[in-house]
């Protein structure tokens, strides 16, 4: 029989059998982890995989660099592997290296991958969040969806709250959310205005009992900074956290700061990030379907 943590594998899903063409041979480890079934079909699948992508090594290297930035008063930040447009094969190699937190930008892609991949993965939605997609996302992913990091309007929060309340698979497990804050003021970036964030947070906490305010998130503007310089977007998000915590009535440190991506995550951690979103440094440049 299948291992309890492994969801039924269908090679006829929308992503198709082609996604398994380049499974790394190192994924033989997954059988010993109990992720793959040990029966003959599972062994045949593993035996057919070849090639090494380097994802596992990149995970290990990044984790070591994150650990080196930890201090006695600041535990290591969470590494979120941003896997949008990447085939499940590469996510499984990251999984074999111990990675459990994955970030996805597209609701349907996340739903498809969650149905295909191990049940103990923690999925974080980091794409644009629309209220009309809330039910599909929450019901489609189930309890594996631990956080939606891109909430920037009360309407979206209320839609997510209602989706959790009506979901049979979550069993009323609260959904973590983060407020996305547009710290750079760019029109091209989503997120609420920094000045509006405390009031929005208070409204969400007061009106959405099935959501948990986990923290704040920003993308920020790309900047050329000297190594010792602070990124003003990260400074701003920390300031907004202080204001949000004061109005909501929680300690500032109880709210996470999701900031820092492949190009600037080390600076972000030095400035207090508790969760970094790293994609291309782990999986290579993104490949978008034609």
N, C-alpha and C positions, 0 to 999 in steps of 0.2 A: 504493500500500500504506500501511498504518498506520505511524506513527512508532514506533520501537522502545520508546520510553518510555511509549507510550499503550496502555492495556489495552483489550481489546475492550469496546465500549459496547453494553449491552443495555438498551433502554428498557422491557424487560419484567421487570426485576428487581423485587424486593419493594418497593423504594422508588418504582418506577413513573415514568411519563413526566411526572407532575405536578411532579416535583422540578426539571424543566428549564423550567418555565413562566416563571421570572423571572430567567433568565440575564442578567447585565449586558452591555450592548453593549461595554463596555470589554474584554470577554474576547476580542475580535478579536485582541488582543495574543497570545493563546495560539497562534494559527496561526504567527506569526513566531517564537515560542519553540520551535516544533516539537512542541508538546503535542498539538494537534489534527491530524488528517490534512488534507492540503491538497486532497484530491479533492473532487468536486462535493458529495457528501453532507455532508462536513465544513463546506464553505462555506455550504451551505443551513442547517445547524444553527446556525452562528454568526449568519447573517443573520436568523434567527428570534428571536434573543435581544434583549431590550430592557429598559430600566430600569437604574438604577444604585443599588446598595445602600449604598455608602459603605464597604464592607469594605476595599477596597484602600487608601483614604485612612486608615482607622483603623489598618491595619497599618503604614503608613509613619510615621504620627504616633507610634505606640507604640514603634516601632523607634528613632526619633530620641530619644525620652525615655529609652529604655534606654541608648542610646549616651552620652547626656549624663551618666549616672550611673557610667560606666566611669572607671577611674583607671589610671595607668601600671602599677600592680601588680594591678589587677583588670579583666580583659577584660569586655566587655559580656556580660550574662547572656543565656541562650537564651530566646527567646520561643516558648512553646508555645501555639498557638491552640487553645483548647478548643471543639470543634465539635459536641458532642453535640446531637442532635435537629435539626441544621442540614442543609439539603439540599446535595448535592454541588455545586450551582451556586455557592453562597456560598464553599465551600472552594476552588473553582477561581478565584474572584476573588482570594482571598487568595494562592493559588498564583501568579497572574499578577503580584501585587505582590512576589513573591520569597519568600513564606512556604513553608517546607518541613517544619516540625515541627508536627504536629497531635496533640491529645490527645482521646481518646474514652473514654466511660464504660461503654458497653454492648458486649459482645463481638460479638453478631450485627450490630449497626450498623457496627462497625468492619470486620468481615469484608466486609460488603456494599460499604462505601465503598472499601476497599482494592482490591476487584476492579474498581471503576469508574473510579478516579482514577489520575493518573500514577504510574509505578513508582518515581520517585525521591523520593516523599514518605517522611519518617520518622514512623512512627506510634508513639505512646506511649499505653499503656493506663493510665488513671488511675481506673478504676471499681473497685468491690469485686471482689476476685479470689478465685474459688472453685476448689478443686483439680479439681472435676469439669468445669470449663470450660477448663482449661489446654490440653488437646490441641486442642479446637476452635479456640481462639484462635490458638495457635502455628501449627497446620497451615493454618488458614483464611487468615491474613494473610501468612504466609511471611516472607521476609527483610526485608520492609518494616517489620516489628515490631521496633523497636530497643530498647524498654524497657518493662517492666511496673513501674510506680512504686508499686504497692500491695501488696507482699508483706509480710505480717505474721505468718506462721506457717511452720514448717519443712515442714509437709505441702503447702502451696501451692508452695513452692520446689521440692520434690522432684517434684511433678507437672509443673511447668514444665520442669525439667531433663529428665525422661523424655520430654516432648513434643518438646523440641529434639532429643534423641538419636534419636527415631523419625521426625523430619520429613525428607522427601526434598527439600522445597523450600529448606530453610535450608542444606543441605549442611554441617551441623555448625557453622554460624556461631554462636558463643555469643550468648545473649540477655542483654541488660542488665537488671538488676533494681534496684529501690530498696527499702529497708526503709521501710514506712510506720510512723511513730512517733506515738502518741497523746500529743502534748506537753501537751494541755490537760486530760487526764484525764476528758473528757466521755464518758458512756456512749453518746451518740449517734454518737460518732466511732470509725471503725475505726482500727487501728494497734496495734502492740505497746507494752507498757509501756516507758518510757524505760530503766528499770533492766534490762530483759530484752534490749534491743536488741544490746548487744555480744556476749552469748552466742549469740543467734540468728544474728547475722552470721557468727560464727566457725563455727557448725554448717553454715551454707549454703556458705560458702567451702570447707569441708573435704569436704562430701558432694555438691556439685552442680557437677561439672566443666564442664557445658555452660552455666552461668550466670556472668555477670560482675557483681560487686557494684559498681554505678555510684555509689551514694550513698544519701542518706536523704531522705525526703519527709514533710511534715506539712501538715495543713489548718489546724489551730489554731482558736481560738475568736474570734468577732467581738468586737472591743473598741473602745471610744471612747478614743483615745489622742491626746495632744498631738503636734504634728508632730515634736518633738525626742525624744519618748519611744521607747524600744526596746520591741518586742513581746516579752513573756516567752516565747511559743511559739517564736519565732525564736531567742531566746537559748538556750532549752532544746535545740533541735535541733542548734545548733552545739556545745553541750556534749556531747551524745550522740555526735556525729561524732568528737570527740576520743577518747572512750572506745572507740568501735568501732574507730577507726584503731589505737589502742594494742594492742587485743587481737588484731586481724587482722594487724597488723604492716605497715601501709602509712602513708605520709604523710597527715595529715588533709586536706590540700588536694587529694589525689587522689580524694577522695570528694565528689561533688556534694551541694549542698543545694537540693532542689526545694521552694521555699516562696514564698508570695506569689501572690495571685489578683487579680481585677479591682479590688478595693477597697483592697488594701494592698501591691501588688507593688513600688512604689517604696521603701517602708519596708523591705521584705524584701531588696531589692538592697543598700540601705545597710547592712543587717545581714549581708550576705555571701551572699545567695542567688545561685546560679549558673543557675537555671532557674525562670522564672515562668510560671504557667498562667493565661492571660487569655482569658476567653470573652465575657461580655456587653459588655465595653468594645470588642470587635472586631465581634462578630456581632449585638449587641443582645440584648434579653431572650430567654431560651430559650422555644421553643414546643414543648409536649409534645403528641403526638397524642392525640386523644380516645379 
